[in-house]
Amino acid sequence: MAEQSGLMNKISSFNTVDELKAAGIYPYFREISSAQDPVITIGGRQVVMMGSNSYLGLTNHPEVKKAAIRAIEKYGTGCAGSRFLNGTLDIHRELEEELAALVGKEGAIVFSTGYQTNVGTISSLVRKGEYAVTDKMDHASIVDGCHMSLGKIVRFEHNDVIALENLINRLPSDKGKLVIVDGVFSMEGDIAPLPDIARICKASNSVLMVDDAHGIGVLGKNGAGTADHFGVTGDVHVIMGTFSKSLATVGGFIASDRATTEYVKHTARSMMFSAAISPPNAAAALAAVRIMKREPDRLASLWDNTRRFRNGLKELGFHTGLSETPILPVRIGDTVRTFQATILLQEEGVFVNPVIAPAVPEGDALIRCSLMATHTFAQIDLVLGKIEKVGRRLGVI
């Protein structure tokens, strides 16, 4: 009973949420009652969305929605089983073939979520006695996949290729090593130096995996991602991506050579013991891939919007760090002021996301803004004006 009491004491003593709500600065689980467009409805008000990962603006695209509806009409709403057993549909295979072609690999495997993709892939590739080598700013799903692998986890300072090389050289040469990095880092918007990382991996006989959740649809030809952006696709053994950003729905995938995809397909527990991605989600992702390849102007618009917003923030005196992508951090520093800024901006008609420790270092809290291809310059300029107003009110600028 004492052990159970201890567990319940931990739960009952969790009062952070109540304190933030009482102070009027609780910034999470805000209810949206419209599609993820550049303007959303929240609390009955129209608000400019500056916190969505729908980089290409496809989540409410008529063609994507029609594809999902047709898939429901043909297949139903679910697969009633795992991919491993009865849950594989022909549309899954079709999607996998298009994804593999997009990123320049022999094969691909589709998972139900991006989180499951990383957890399942990493834990199947790295086994006891082997090494998972990660950037200290890697996504939580990478961290969890490493812990589930039972391998030894070693970390290097963010984007520090010298630290990575020194670390790799200290590891036993006869042990398997998987180096996992984000292609685009989700909070700061900076890009991994893949050419140098690939060179180090090649020299040390290590395997390189890139989580390109925020690179697919943003970088590279036709949105092929970070490896294509740098021209090192052949040196990246595993490319991971998600559908919940540029590809308009929920799900994830890895792409690699056929030997690796077959191995992961038959050993990844999140593939074998989880229900297959639903037909409408698979169909929506497939439609989004095809639109992305067919309409390169979307990618161009995304970058036009990114440059305008970045330049506007710099003119206001904000430091956007090392961001090179449509993810642009607005640094606040203090956690409470970051929450205050989030709520004040929503009151001014702008939706943004607060990012605090441990997602960023303590004392370096920020507002994460992200651009969409479908934002207008007028909306961007309006947001910049509101950020200036709130920033001056809080003494940030």
Rosetta blueprint (number, residue, H / E / L):
1 M L
2 A H
3 E H
4 Q H
5 S H
6 G H
7 L H
8 M H
9 N H
10 K H
11 I H
12 S H
13 S L
14 F L
15 N L
16 T H
17 V H
18 D H
19 E H
20 L H
21 K H
22 A H
23 A H
24 G L
25 I L
26 Y L
27 P L
28 Y L
29 F L
30 R L
31 E L
32 I E
33 S L
34 S L
35 A L
36 Q L
37 D L
38 P L
39 V E
40 I E
41 T E
42 I E
43 G L
44 G L
45 R E
46 Q E
47 V E
48 V E
49 M E
50 M L
51 G L
52 S L
53 N L
54 S L
55 Y L
56 L L
57 G L
58 L L
59 T L
60 N L
61 H L
62 P H
63 E H
64 V H
65 K H
66 K H
67 A H
68 A H
69 I H
70 R H
71 A H
72 I H
73 E H
74 K H
75 Y H
76 G L
77 T L
78 G L
79 C L
80 A L
81 G L
82 S E
83 R L
84 F L
85 L L
86 N L
87 G L
88 T L
89 L L
90 D H
91 I H
92 H H
93 R H
94 E H
95 L H
96 E H
97 E H
98 E H
99 L H
100 A H
101 A H
102 L H
103 V H
104 G L
105 K L
106 E L
107 G E
108 A E
109 I E
110 V E
111 F E
112 S L
113 T L
114 G H
115 Y H
116 Q H
117 T H
118 N H
119 V H
120 G H
121 T H
122 I H
123 S H
124 S H
125 L H
126 V L
127 R L
128 K L
129 G L
130 E L
131 Y E
132 A E
133 V E
134 T E
135 D E
136 K L
137 M L
138 D L
139 H L
140 A H
141 S H
142 I H
143 V H
144 D H
145 G H
146 C H
147 H H
148 M H
149 S H
150 L L
151 G L
152 K E
153 I E
154 V E
155 R E
156 F E
157 E L
158 H L
159 N L
160 D L
161 V H
162 I H
163 A H
164 L H
165 E H
166 N H
167 L H
168 I H
169 N H
170 R H
171 L L
172 P L
173 S L
174 D L
175 K L
176 G L
177 K E
178 L E
179 V E
180 I E
181 V E
182 D E
183 G L
184 V E
185 F L
186 S L
187 M L
188 E L
189 G L
190 D L
191 I E
192 A L
193 P L
194 L H
195 P H
196 D H
197 I H
198 A H
199 R H
200 I H
201 C H
202 K H
203 A H
204 S L
205 N L
206 S L
207 V E
208 L E
209 M E
210 V E
211 D E
212 D L
213 A L
214 H L
215 G L
216 I L
217 G L
218 V L
219 L L
220 G L
221 K H
222 N H
223 G H
224 A L
225 G L
226 T H
227 A H
228 D H
229 H H
230 F H
231 G L
232 V L
233 T H
234 G H
235 D H
236 V L
237 H L
238 V E
239 I E
240 M E
241 G E
242 T E
243 F L
244 S L
245 K L
246 S L
247 L L
248 A L
249 T L
250 V L
251 G L
252 G E
253 F E
254 I E
255 A E
256 S E
257 D L
258 R H
259 A H
260 T H
261 T H
262 E H
263 Y H
264 V H
265 K H
266 H H
267 T H
268 A L
269 R H
270 S H
271 M H
272 M H
273 F L
274 S L
275 A E
276 A L
277 I L
278 S L
279 P H
280 P H
281 N H
282 A H
283 A H
284 A H
285 A H
286 L H
287 A H
288 A H
289 V H
290 R H
291 I H
292 M H
293 K H
294 R H
295 E L
296 P H
297 D H
298 R H
299 L H
300 A H
301 S H
302 L H
303 W H
304 D H
305 N H
306 T H
307 R H
308 R H
309 F H
310 R H
311 N H
312 G H
313 L H
314 K H
315 E H
316 L H
317 G L
318 F L
319 H L
320 T L
321 G L
322 L L
323 S L
324 E L
325 T L
326 P L
327 I E
328 L E
329 P E
330 V E
331 R E
332 I E
333 G E
334 D L
335 T H
336 V H
337 R H
338 T H
339 F H
340 Q H
341 A H
342 T H
343 I H
344 L H
345 L H
346 Q H
347 E H
348 E L
349 G L
350 V E
351 F E
352 V L
353 N E
354 P E
355 V E
356 I L
357 A L
358 P L
359 A L
360 V L
361 P L
362 E L
363 G L
364 D L
365 A E
366 L E
367 I E
368 R E
369 C E
370 S E
371 L L
372 M L
373 A L
374 T L
375 H L
376 T L
377 F H
378 A H
379 Q H
380 I H
381 D H
382 L H
383 V H
384 L H
385 G H
386 K H
387 I H
388 E H
389 K H
390 V H
391 G H
392 R H
393 R H
394 L L
395 G L
396 V L
397 I L
